[in-house]
Amino acid sequence: MINIEGLQARFPGRDEFIIKLFHSLLAGHSTAATDLNAAVNTEDLESIAFLAHRVKGAAGNIMAESVFALAEKTELSAKNNEPDSMQLASQLSEQVALLLQEIERHINLLE
């Protein structure tokens, strides 16, 4: 998911910064998957759009392009009250959970 080579090229020789970025992302998005699921269960499109926007920004910062694209699609779908919003949000929740696991693996490899 994460283009670690691209991220290291963006921040050459700054693995400590990348680790801090990953830790910050873990802290700030630890409940994102659960929050998205809760928003789906209550069909809260406003919350889905907000959460998808946050995930989109985080994914963009760490070059997780597939998650970024799904978050962007989910955000626009929820904002436009499209019928696929709930399905997209559920998919995004799954991807966020996997992304957080991948971030933890990268932290362990970089430290």
KAQUI-V612633 format. One record per residue. N is the residue number from 1. OMEGA is omega in whole degrees, -180 to 180 (999 if undefined). Layout:
n	omega
N	OMEGA
N	OMEGA
This chain:
n	omega
1	-178
2	175
3	-174
4	179
5	178
6	179
7	178
8	176
9	178
10	-179
11	-174
12	178
13	-176
14	179
15	178
16	177
17	179
18	177
19	177
20	178
21	179
22	179
23	178
24	180
25	177
26	-179
27	-176
28	-176
29	-176
30	-179
31	-175
32	-179
33	178
34	180
35	177
36	178
37	179
38	179
39	177
40	-178
41	179
42	-179
43	-178
44	-176
45	179
46	179
47	178
48	180
49	-180
50	-178
51	178
52	178
53	179
54	179
55	179
56	179
57	180
58	-179
59	177
60	-180
61	-178
62	176
63	173
64	-168
65	-178
66	178
67	177
68	-177
69	179
70	179
71	179
72	179
73	180
74	180
75	-179
76	179
77	-180
78	179
79	-178
80	178
81	-179
82	-175
83	-179
84	-176
85	-177
86	179
87	178
88	180
89	177
90	177
91	180
92	178
93	179
94	-179
95	178
96	179
97	178
98	179
99	180
100	176
101	179
102	178
103	179
104	178
105	180
106	177
107	-179
108	180
109	-176
110	-177
111	999
